[in-house]
């Protein structure tokens, strides 16, 4: 193998380890992503994808936890043996009789 071919092979391997090809992306989503990357990340698609992925993980964690919080609120409201007043994280207190479920 010639020196040129070896250098070319090294470049190809480097590109393979750093590249990502995504197929079957709807045109409108692709256009939105490109516009977002252009405006917010100076066309750096890798950093744009990282930002989208990081935000997705945060939202996923938020929504997984919100179900647990709602279940706890429903349990507090429905439990007759608990006190009549519920104190929220904000410090505000609400009376269980004021809360309606359904």
C-alpha positions, -999 to +999 in steps of 0.1 A: +000+000+000+014+034-010+018+063+015-011+081-001-034+051+003-023+047+039-031+084+047-064+081+029-073+050+049-064+068+082-086+097+072-115+073+063-112+056+097-111+089+115-143+100+097-160+067+105-154+070+142-167+106+143-195+106+118-232+097+122-255+091+093-293+092+099-316+080+072-354+083+067-358+117+083-389+135+072-380+166+052-397+191+075-379+176+106-346+177+088-352+213+077-361+223+113-331+206+127-308+223+102-323+257+108-320+252+146-284+241+142-276+271+120-292+296+143-282+282+177-250+263+171-234+279+141-242+248+119-225+225+144-248+195+140-230+174+166-235+200+193-271+205+182-278+168+185-261+167+219-283+196+231-315+179+218-304+146+234-296+162+268-329+180+268-348+148+259-332+130+289-342+159+312-378+159+300-380+121+302-367+122+338-392+150+346-422+132+332-412+099+349-411+118+382-443+138+377-463+106+377-449+096+411-456+131+424-492+131+411-497+096+427-485+110+460-508+140+458-538+118+450-529+095+479-527+125+503-560+139+491-578+106+492-565+094+525-590+101+552-567+094+581-544+122+571-547+157+584-573+179+567-546+203+554-519+196+529-488+218+528-473+223+493-436+228+486-442+265+480-453+267+516-489+273+508-515+251+526-546+238+510-576+222+527-584+187+513-621+196+510-611+223+485-595+198+461-618+179+437-606+148+418-622+140+385 
